[in-house]
Amino acid sequence: LGVFLICTYAAKEATKKTKKAKLYVPQIDCDVKAGKIINPEFIAKCPPGCQDVKYRVYGTDIYASFSSVCNAAIHSGIIDNTGGKILVQKVAGHSGYRGSFSNGVRSLSLPRWRESFLVSEGKPRKGVTYPSTLEYSSSKSTTVKSGNDRVNVPTGDAVRKEYQTSPVPTPATQMATTTPTPTTMMTDPSTTTPKPTITPATTRTTTVGAAAKTRAGLHRVRDIAFRGTSTSASNRNILRPNTGIRRQEPVAAFWRATGSPAHLAVETDSWKPGLSLFDTGFSSKEELNPKPLESISQGNPNCKVDLSFLMDGSWSIGKRRFQLQKQFLGNMAQALGISSTGPLMGIVQYGNDPSTEFNLKTYTNSKDLRNAIEKIPQKGGLSNVGKALSFVNKNFFSDANGNRGGAPNVVVVMVDGWPTDRVEEASRLARESGINIFFVTIEAAAESEKQNVMEPNFVDKAVCRTNGFYAINVPSWFSLHKVVQPLVKRVCDTDRLVCSKTCLNSADIGFVIDGSSSVGTSNFRTVLQFVANISKEFEISDTDTRIGAVQYTYEQRLEFSFDKYSTKQDVLSAIKRISYWSGGTSTGAAISYASEQLFSKSKPNKRKIMILITDGRSYDDVRVPAMAAHQNGVIAYSIGVAWAAQDELEAIATDPDKEHSFFVDEFDNLYHFVNQLIQNICTEFNSQPRN
């Protein structure tokens, strides 16, 4: 019996040892951003009270890595303001982050960022080991010479920060902190749509009942066999809810499933800037009379654009009208003069789902392109324009598809009647990625049909600007040939393709740098590194963002003007070569000098941004020079270090002060404001009206 009891006890002890070790969950603060945590996947506990506007969130479903982790979790609905456990997974950078209001949190939009993360319920995934201690990235960097180049490397090991919410586990039970890099597979959800049912041309009663409650998309359809040339509402077969209308003609019924989740495709995008200049004063009453097509066999080098046509392949258009659409696209190819040195054109056909017929590099002359267009078969399905715009934004304008970078990206959407999904959000993301969206609507909804349109004023919600330049409404498919030349004129007018402008490629940025004696040589190099870190985030060229710099003490010195350097590498090299001056601090005079020597020579289509860095109170008045700069359209950001005067920083900064002035206690903490400054510049840019 004694031997039996001893064996039983030993077995129980062995079972205890094999039990799964308890997962110790580290706690994080509300202000912790995902980008500061090195671990690629981790479970953490958020404290109560993180639902606050000061903890900023960028994106929806997928969040930029400088978002507050806990507030993003609240926005996504994983936790509420009482806190809780969450699972965080790092993923690749995204081309556009869509702002939204959800669960009491307003997230902001952003054109792109280098890293993203996903938030889900705080339950471990099978086969993944989670750390009980989170690793945080180092805050400082040291410049190390390597040949002729300088390389920034972290000083020392990564900072390890640990929050304990329960007793420290013993070495026997503590989990390993090495986490395998997770692989995140994401797919776009698709909508299952029943195949169209063609009813014989006999009398039938169509009654729609409970299905109308789900707000399924209603879509106009036309006879497969095209009848006559009339475009009046009487020739359209419309399926309406609760009408019980008797039809004597074939009716094809299409139902769109209710709402689908947002696209969550992960990508490593890089938007390519275009040759865009801002201009206004367009008169929407443009002549639409037909003109002879100009055949440009050698291409048109004066119209260098990368162009995507979204052709309507839905069943509603019918075979005859689909053929007219192909003729129109062929005429556009001929009139544009397709060539590798001029415009390039690709086509995406949309129905239920979009697909690329051919990309920008498939054809480099008008003849081959026209022949290819003639062979395109009709897809069928609904008119999911929003889905097509998302597809183009994420997939079409890439280097692999022939995007040239130096040419504006243009999308022309062909719509028969109206879309069967929503276009506003997809269009906004595309615009923020620098895509100029045009709409050509044919046979728009009549008064009796407007009740069926899912998104009223969908054109104004989608196009690049609402001034009439980006929208053409054609009353009949038989009038479509009349808009070929006017549309060619518009897409080739690169001075008016203003949506090629983003917050990263549309500014003249002038740095005004304090070189006074109180700064010191070492701190001055830290300031220059700060200036370089900001500059490298922008798209720099003579047609995109330009950089200039002024250093000041009692006197002022123009280090380099906006037109001096036209590449990012040249700008960064010029910043590194700036020599420390030393002297007094006359900030007011420096602002006036920058206004005269930098911003008076800024291009009229550029946003003028001044970033002033100082470490002390000025010997002269800053208010009058700053006010003069503001009145001349200069957007001023002020960064104060150490002994800088708060009242002067606020006077220098553009209103609201809180969004344009910053203060740090020491130079080594300047790096904190690189991301914040760029975020504010982009947020301000994206809030501009579109009229």
N, C-alpha and C positions, 0 to 999 in steps of 0.2 A: 504493500500500500504506500509506503514511504517513497519507494522508487517511482511509483505511478504519479504521486503528487509533485515530485520534483520535476518529472518530465513535462507534466501539464503546465507548471509554472514557467519552465524554460520556453515552451512553445508560445505561451502568451507574450512573454517578453520579446521573443523574436518577431511576433506579429506586430507588436507596437513599433518596433524599429523599422519595419517595412512600410508602415503607414505613410501616407504622403505628408511631407513637411508642410506646416502651416505657412501660407503666403503672407509675409509682412508687407503691408502696403505703405509706401512713403507718402507723406502729406506734402502738398505744394501750396504756395500762396496764390492769391487771386491774380497778382500781377505777373506771374511766371508765364513766359512765352515759350512756345514749343521749340523755337529755333535755338533757345539757350540750353536745351537739354540734349545731350549727345546721344542717348539711347534711342535706337530706331523704333522700338516698340516698348511700351511700359504701361503698367497700371498704377494709378495714383489716386489719392483722396483729396478732393477739393473741400476747403472750409466753407462755412456759411458766409453769405454776404457778398458774393462775387458778381451779382447782377448789378453792375454800376457802369455808367457811361465812361468812367475813366479807364476801365479795362477794355480796351478797344478790340473789336473783332472784325476781320476782313474775310468775306466770303460767305457762302451758303453750302452746306454739306461738305465741301472741301474748303479748308481754311488756309490762308497764308500763314507761314510759320512764325511771323511776329505778332500773331493774334494771342490774346490771353487764352490759355488752354481751358481754364474753368468757365470763363464767360462764353467761350465757343461751345462748351458742353451744354450750358444752359440754353443757348440759342438753338442748338440742335435737338433739345428736348430730352437729352440723356439724363440730366439731373435738373433740379430746380435750385432756388436761392438758398435752400438749406444745406446744400453741398452733397457730397457722396463720392463713390468710387467710379472711375472712368477708365476706359482702355484707349490709349492714344497710339496711332500708327503713322509714322512718317512716310510720305510718298513724294513723288517728283513734283517739281514746280509746275504751275498751271498758267495757261495763256490769259485767263481772265477770271477774276473773282467777283461774283455777283452779290451785291449787298441786298439785304432784305430785313423785314421786321418779323421776328418769330419768338414766341415764348417770353415776350417782354424785353427782348434785346434787339437793338438796331445794329445790324452789321453793315460795314461799309464796302464799297466796290474798289477794285484795284485792277489795273491793266494786266500786270503779270508779276510773278515773284519766283525766286529760285527754288523754294522748297514749300511743301504743303503738308497738312496732316489731316487725319480723319479721327473722329471721336465716336466711340460706341460704348455700350454697357460694360461696366467694369468686371467682366468675367474672363478668366484666362482662356486662351485658345489652346486646343489640344496640341501637344507637341512643342509648345513654346515655353521657355523658361523666362520668368520675369524677375527683374532686379528688385531687391529690397532697399537698395540705395541708388539714387539717381546721380548720373554724372553730368555736371554743368560745364559749359564751354568756358575757356579762360577769357578774361576780360581785356587783358593787355596783349600787345604784340611788340616784337622787337624786329627792327630792320637789320637784316643780315646781308652782307655783300656776297654775291656769287658771280664771279666774273665781272661783267659790266652791268649786271642786273641786281636789283634789290628784291629780296624776298621777305615777306612778313611771316614770322613764325610765332606761335604762342610761347609765352615765357613760362617755363616749367610745365608740369603735368596739368591735365585738366583739373579744374577745381571740383572736388567731390563734396557734395552737400547732402546731409542726411537728416531726415525728420523721423523721430521715433514716436509711434502712437501706442506701442506695446512693448513689453520687456524684450531686451536684446536676445536673440536666439543664440543657443550654444553652437559652437563650430560643428557639432554633429548634425544639427538640423538646419543650419542656415543655408539658404539657397545660393547657388552660384550667381554672380552678377554678370556673367557673360551671356549676352542675348544674341541669338542668331538673327541675322537680318531677315525680316519677314518679306515675303513676296505678296504684293497686293494685286489681285486680279479684279478688274472692274469692267463691266459690260454695260452698254446702254440698253435699258429696258425697251422692249418692242411692244407694239400694240397689235393684238390679234384682231384682224378685221374680217368679217365674213365675206365670202366671195359674192360678187354682184349676181343677183338673180334677175334674169330678163323675163318679164311677164309677156305672154303672147298678146298681140294687138287685138284683144277682145275686151269687152266691158268687164271691169273689175272694181271692187271697192277697196281702197287702201285706208285702213284705220290705224292710227297710232295712239296707244294708250299709255300704259305705265312706263314704257321706255322713255317717254318725254321727261319723266321726273328726274332721270339721271343726267339731263342736259347734254344728251349726245349731240355731236356736231351735225348740223343739217347742211346739206350741200345740194346745190342746183345740179341737175343732170340734163343732158340733151339726148336726142335720138341718135342711135348709132348710125342710121342712114340719114345723112344731112338733108334737110328739107328747105329748099328755097334760099333766099338771102335775107329774109327779115330777121331783125334783132330785137323785135319788140318783146315785152314780157309775156305776151300770149303764146309765143313759140317755145317757152321754157317749161319743162316739166319739173315742178318743185314738189318735193315731199314735205308736207307740213304736219305737225302734230295735231291730233284731235280735230281734224277737219272732215274726215270721211268723204273726201272728194272723189267722185267717180271719174276715172280716166279712160279715154278711148285710144290712148297712145302707149307705146312701150314705156315702162318706168323701171329704172334701175335704182334700187334702194341701197344706200351706203350708210352705215352707222359707225361713228367714231367712238371708241371706248372713252369713258370719262378719264380725266386727268392722268397724266403719267409722270413719274418722278423726273427730276431734272437730270440732264446728262452728267455723268460723273467720270468721263474719260480722263485718264491721267496722261499728261503729255509733257514733253520738254520743249515747249514752244519758244520761238524767238520771233517776235513781230519784226518785219522788215520795213524800215521807214520809207516814205515816198517823197517825191518832189512836190510838196504841197505849200501853197501860199494862201493866206486868208484874204477873202475878198467878199464884198457884199454888193447890194444894189441890183440884183438880178430881177428882171421883169418876167413874171411867170407867163405872160401872154406871148409866148414864142410862136412864130409862124410854123404851122404844121403842114403847109402845102408840099406836095411831092416835088422832088427835084431829081434830075438824072443822077444815077449812081456814078460816082467817080471811081473808076477802076485804077487802083494803085498797084501795079504789078511788082514794083520794087520795094513796097512797104512805105510806111509813113513815119520817118524818124522824129517828126514833130509831135507825135502822139505816142509817147512811151508809157503805156499803162499795162498792168497785168489784170486781165478782165475775165470774170466768170459769169456766164449766163445761167440762171436757174430757170430751166424750161418746165412748163406745166405739163406733166404727163398723166394727169388724173383722168378718170373716165368721163367727168363732166364736160370735158372739152370736145369729145367726139373725134372721129377719125379725120374728117374734113378740116376742122379747125386746127388739129394737130399738124396737118400738112401745111396749112397757112403759116403756122408758127415756125416750122422748119424753113419755109421760104424766106420768112423775115430774118431768121438768124443767118441764113446764107447770104442775104443781101447786106446784113451788117458786116459779115466777114469781108465781103467784097469792098464795101465802102470804107472800112477801117484801114485796109491795106496791111494785112498781117505780115509781120517779119520779125526776125530776131533783134533788129535794131529799133523797131517800132512797137506797135501794140501786139500782144499775144493774147489768145482767147481760148478758154476751155469751157466745157459745158457740163453742168450737173442737171440730171433730170430727177424730178421729185414726184412722188405719188404718196403712198403710205410711208415709204422710206426713200431717202435720196440715194443716188449712186452717180459716180463720175463717169460720164460717157468718154471724155478724154480731157487730159490736163493741159497746162500751159505749154509744155514742151513737145506735145504729141505732133502738132502741125505748125510749121513756120512759114506757110504761105497760104494765101486766100483760096487758091484753086483746090488744094488738097483738103482744106478745112471744109469748104462748101460740099465737096463730094462726100465727106464723112458725115456731115450733118444730114444729108439726104437719106442716109442709110439707118438713121437712128429709129428703132422701133418704140412704140408707145408702151409705157410701164403699166398704166392704169392705177386704180386706187383713189384715195382721197387727195386733197390739196394741202398737205402738211408743210406749209411754208416755214413755220417756226423751226421745225425739225431740220429742214433743209438749210436754213441759215446757220444753225448750230453746227451742222456737218461741215459746211464751207469754212466756218470760222476755225474749227479744230483741225481740219484735214487738207483743205484745198491749197491754201497759200503757204506751201512749204518749199524748201530748197529742192527736195526730191521731186516735187511736181512742177518745177520750173520757175518758181518765184524768184525774181531777180533782185529784190531788195531795194534797188534804187528807183523802182517804178511804183507809182501808187497802186494799191489794191482796190479794185472796183468790182462790185457785184450788181448785176441787173436782174431783178426778179420779174418774171413774166407770170401774171396771175389772171386766170379766167374767172371773173366774178369776185370771189373772196376766198380767203384761206379757211380751212377746217380746223386749224389749231391756233394758238396764240403766238404772236410774233414779237411782242414788245420786249421781253427779257432777252430772247436770242438776238434780236437786233441791237439792243444796247451793248451787249457783250461784244458783238462784232464791231460796232462803232468804236468802242473803247480799245479794240485791238488794231484800230487804224484802217478799217475797211469802209469804203464809201459805198453806201447802199442806195441804189436807184430802184424805183418801182414803175413798171409799165402794167397798168391794169386795163383789161379789155372787157367791155360790156359789164360795167359795174352794176351793183344791185339797184334795181328799181325801187321806188317807194314801197311798193307792196311786198318786196323781198327783204327789206332791211331788218325785219324782225328775225330773220334767219342768220344774220351776220353775227358770229361769235364775239368779235372784238371790234366795236364801232371805231371809226377813224384809224383803222389799222395801218394805213399808209403813213399818216403823220407820226404814229408811234414807232415806225420802222426806219424811215429814211434818214439820211445823214443830217439834213437840215429841213425845216418845214417852210422854207421860203419859196417853194414852187419849182426850184431848179432840179430837184431830185425825183420828181413825180410827174408822170405823163399818163393821162387817162384817155383811152381810145374808145370811142362809142361803138365800134364794130370791128370784127376781125378783118373785114374787107377794107378798112381804113388803115390797117397796121403799116402798110408800105409807106404811108405818108410821114411816119415819124423816124424813118431810118436816118436821114441827114441831120435832123435836130438832135437825135440821141447821140450820133457820132460826135457832133459838135460839143455836146455836154461832157461826155466821158473823156474827151481829149483835152478839155480845158483844165489843165492841171492846176492852174492858179485858183480854181474854185473847188477843187476836191479837198475841202477843209477837213474831212474826217480822216485823212491821212495824218492829221495832227493828233498827237497824244501828249500826255503830260511829260513824256520822256524825250520828245523830239521837236518841241515847238517853242523853245525859250532862248533868250539871251540871258545867261546867268553871269552876273558880275560879283566876284568876291572882293570885299573891302577888308583888308587884313591889318590888324594892329601890330606894328613893328616897334613899339615903344620899349624903353629900357627895362621896364618892369616885367616884360614877357620873358626875356632871356633866350639864349641860343637854343637850349634843349627844348624848351616849351614851344619855341617858334617852329621847330621841326615837327612837333606833334600837331601843331595847327595846320601845317602844310599837308601832313598825312590825312587829317580830317577833310581838308579841301579836296584832296585827291580821291578819297573814298566816296565823297558825294559826287564828284564829276564823273567817275567811272560808271555810275549807274545810268547815265543818260546816253542817248544816241547822238553822237557828236559828228557833225559834218558841216560844210558851208551852207547846206540847205536845211539842216535839222538844228538841234541845240548847239549853240556856240558858247564858249567860255572866255571870260576876260578876268583880269585881276589887277587890283590896286593895293599897294602897301603904303601905310601912312605912319608918320610920327608927328612932329610939328609941321612937316612938309608932306608932300604926296609924290608918289612915283607910279607911273603906269607900267606895270610889269609886262602885260601883253593885252592887246585889244581883241575884240570879238572876231575880227577878220584875220588875225595873225596865224592861227592854227586850225586846220580843218579835219584832223583825225584825232581819235581818242588818245592814241599813243603819243602823239606830238604834244597834246595838252598836258598829259600826265608828266611827260619829261620836262616841260616848261615849268610846271609847278615845283618839281623837285629842284630845279635850278635857281629858284628865287632865293636871294641872299638876305640875311637878317640885317636890318638897317640900324635900329636903336635910336632913341631920342624921346621926345615928349609925346603927348596924346591930344591931338586936335581932331576929334571925331567929326565935328560939324563941318569943318573945312574939307575933310576927306569925303563926306557925303556929297558936298557940292562938286568936288573934283570928279568923283565917279559919275555924277549926273552929266557933267560936261564932256568928259573924255571917253566915257563908255556908253551910257544909255542914250545920249543925244545922237549917237551913230548906230543905234539899234534898228533893225529892219522893222517896217511898220506892221508886218504880219506876225511878229514875235512877241511873246509875253516877256516883259522886262522884269527880271527877278534879281534883287540885290541881297546878298548874304553877308552881313557884317559881323566880324568876330573881334571882340575887344576884352581887355582884362582890367579896365579902370575907368574912373570918371574923366570925362573930357574937360580940357582946359577952356573950351569955347562952347557956345550954345549949339545944341543938336536939333532943337525943335523946328526952327525956321527952315534949315536945309532939308530936314526930313519931310516936312509938310510940302515943300516945293517938289521934292522927288515924288511923293504920293500923287500930287496933282498932275504930274507929267506921266502918270501911268506906271510908275515903278512899284512893284510888290516887294516890300522890304521885310526881311527876316533878320532879327538881331540875336546874337549868341553872346552872352556875357560869362566871363570866367573870373573866379576869385573876387577881386575888388570892384568889379563892374557895378555901376549904379542902376538899380532896378527902374527908377523913374526915367532914366535916359533910354534904357532898353525898350521900355513901353512907348516912349515918344518916337523912337526910330522905327518901330515895327508898324506894319499895316494893321488896321483894325480887322478882326478882333485881336487884341494884344495876346491873349492866351494861345492863339493858334500860330502866332508869328514871332514870339519872343521866348527865349530859353535861357536858363542859368545853370551853370555847374560850378562846384566848389573848387575843382582843380582841373588842369589841362588834360590829365590822363583819362578823365571821364567824358571828354568830348565825343568819343565814339558812340556813346549812348544815343546821341541825337542824329546820327546819320539816317537810320531808318525812319525815325519820327519826322524828320525834315522832308524826306522824299514822300512819305505818306501824306503830309499836309499839302505839299505842292500838287500831288495827284488828286487828292480829295477836292481841293479848290478848283482844279482844272475841270474835273468831271461834273462839278455842280453848275457849270456855265449853261445858260439857256441855249436851246437849239434853234431859236428863230432868227 
